[in-house]
Amino acid sequence: MSDFLKRVSMAQNELKAPKSQYNSFGKYNYRSCEDILEAAKPVCSKYNILLKLSDKVVQVGERYYIEATATLYDIDSDSDIYIESTASAREADGKKGMDESQVTGTASSYARKYALNGLFNIDDTKDADTNEHKKMTSYFCSECGAEIKPIKKADRIIPAQEVHSNCGGLCVGCWNAKNKK
């Protein structure tokens, strides 16, 4: 195996992109393209790997798709050594409240996210809409038994797992009651 592929493998193993976003309509946590990029940039830098994203519009019949390509280049090589992953997302016919550029941008973000998932071997092992996933991602207060919910802050949403961990297994209400002075 080449040195480049070994460094890519180490980067893939080291990269952690938690699901720090919350969809209140679907009631699930997810990671965005930006979350993956934020996690990938320092790891790529550490292993002398350049990450490049590109998009192109592809027409299939009457529909338009955004095809995103995520490419890793070997910075240490004088030749063009790289690996890449490609994913596509279809533009919606129209979305209420969005202009055409926003519809294209949404499709681009979605396609880029899945191209990055493929490139860095990020695996969503359970589908968000299954009962098994719900059981695996639910956290309950050790004091009162209530399900611990994500907390919405001005700048981010704190996932239930982080709340559970930071509050010692307690829901916010029990933690606040226990820590009142």
C-alpha positions in Angstrom: 0.0 0.0 0.0 1.3 3.5 -0.9 2.3 6.0 1.8 -0.6 8.2 0.6 -3.2 5.5 1.1 -1.8 4.8 4.5 -2.2 8.5 5.4 -5.7 8.5 4.0 -6.6 5.4 6.0 -5.2 7.1 9.2 -7.3 10.2 8.4 -10.4 8.2 7.9 -9.9 6.4 11.2 -9.2 9.6 13.1 -12.0 11.7 11.7 -14.9 12.3 14.1 -17.9 14.2 12.8 -20.6 13.9 15.4 -24.3 14.6 14.6 -24.4 18.0 16.3 -27.5 19.3 14.3 -31.1 18.6 15.3 -34.1 18.4 13.1 -37.0 19.3 15.3 -39.6 18.3 12.7 -38.2 14.8 12.2 -36.9 14.7 15.8 -33.4 13.3 14.9 -29.8 14.4 15.1 -27.7 14.7 11.9 -24.4 16.0 10.7 -24.2 18.7 8.0 -21.6 19.1 5.2 -20.1 21.9 7.2 -19.8 19.6 10.3 -17.8 17.1 8.2 -15.6 19.8 6.7 -14.9 21.3 10.2 -13.7 17.9 11.4 -11.9 17.0 8.2 -9.7 20.1 7.7 -7.4 19.6 10.7 -7.1 15.9 10.1 -6.2 16.5 6.4 -3.7 19.1 7.4 -2.1 16.7 9.9 -1.6 14.0 7.2 -0.6 16.4 4.3 -3.7 15.7 2.4 -5.6 18.4 0.4 -9.4 18.1 0.3 -11.2 19.6 -2.7 -14.9 19.8 -3.4 -16.5 20.4 -6.8 -20.0 20.3 -8.3 -21.4 20.0 -11.7 -25.0 20.0 -13.0 -26.1 16.9 -14.8 -29.4 16.6 -16.7 -31.1 13.2 -16.8 -34.3 13.3 -18.9 -36.2 16.4 -17.6 -34.5 16.4 -14.2 -31.4 18.2 -13.0 -29.0 16.7 -10.5 -26.0 18.2 -8.7 -23.1 15.8 -8.9 -20.6 16.6 -6.1 -17.1 15.2 -6.1 -14.9 15.1 -3.0 -11.2 14.5 -3.8 -8.2 13.9 -1.6 -4.8 14.9 -3.1 -1.3 13.8 -1.8 0.4 17.1 -1.0 3.7 15.3 -0.5 3.8 14.0 -4.1 5.0 15.8 -7.2 2.5 13.7 -9.3 -1.3 14.0 -9.2 -2.0 11.2 -6.8 -5.6 11.3 -5.5 -8.7 9.4 -4.5 -12.3 10.7 -4.9 -15.9 10.0 -4.2 -18.9 11.2 -6.0 -22.6 11.6 -5.0 -25.6 13.2 -6.6 -28.7 14.9 -5.4 -31.7 15.9 -7.5 -32.9 19.5 -7.5 -36.5 19.8 -6.2 -39.1 21.1 -8.7 -39.5 24.0 -6.3 -39.5 24.5 -2.6 -41.9 26.9 -0.9 -40.0 30.0 0.3 -36.8 29.2 -1.7 -35.6 30.8 -4.9 -33.9 28.7 -7.6 -30.4 29.4 -6.3 -31.4 28.2 -2.8 -32.8 25.0 -4.3 -29.6 24.4 -6.2 -27.5 25.2 -3.0 -29.6 22.7 -1.0 -29.0 19.9 -3.5 -25.2 20.8 -3.6 -24.9 20.6 0.2 -26.7 17.3 0.3 -24.6 15.8 -2.6 -21.3 17.1 -1.0 -22.2 15.7 2.4 -22.7 12.2 0.9 -19.5 12.5 -1.3 -17.6 13.3 1.9 -19.3 10.4 3.7 -18.0 8.1 1.0 -14.5 9.6 0.9 -14.0 9.4 4.7 -16.0 6.2 5.2 -18.5 7.9 7.5 -21.2 5.4 8.2 -24.7 6.1 9.5 -25.2 2.6 10.7 -28.9 3.0 11.7 -31.6 4.9 9.8 -33.0 7.8 11.7 -36.6 6.7 11.3 -36.3 3.2 12.8 -37.4 2.1 16.3 -34.0 0.5 16.7 -32.3 3.8 16.0 -34.6 5.6 18.5 -33.7 3.0 21.2 -30.0 3.4 20.5 -30.1 7.2 20.6 -32.5 7.8 23.5 -31.1 8.7 26.9 -33.1 8.6 30.1 -32.7 10.4 33.4 -31.4 8.1 36.1 -33.4 10.0 38.7 -36.9 10.5 37.3 -36.8 8.3 34.2 -37.7 11.1 31.8 -36.2 11.0 28.3 -33.3 13.5 28.0 -33.9 15.9 25.1 -31.4 18.0 23.1 -31.0 21.6 24.4 -31.4 24.5 22.0 -28.8 27.2 22.5 -28.5 30.4 20.5 -25.5 29.1 18.5 -26.1 25.3 18.4 -28.1 22.4 19.6 -26.6 20.2 22.3 -27.4 16.6 21.5 -29.2 14.5 24.1 -26.1 12.3 24.5 -24.0 15.3 25.4 -26.6 16.6 27.9 -26.8 13.1 29.4 -23.0 13.0 29.8 -22.5 16.6 31.0 -25.3 16.2 33.6 -24.1 12.9 35.1 -27.0 10.9 33.6 -29.6 13.4 34.9 -32.2 15.4 32.9 -31.7 19.1 33.1 -34.6 19.5 35.6 -33.2 16.9 38.0 -29.6 18.3 37.5 -30.8 21.9 38.3 -32.7 20.7 41.4 -29.8 18.7 42.7 -27.3 21.6 42.1 -29.4 24.4 43.5 -27.5 26.2 46.3 
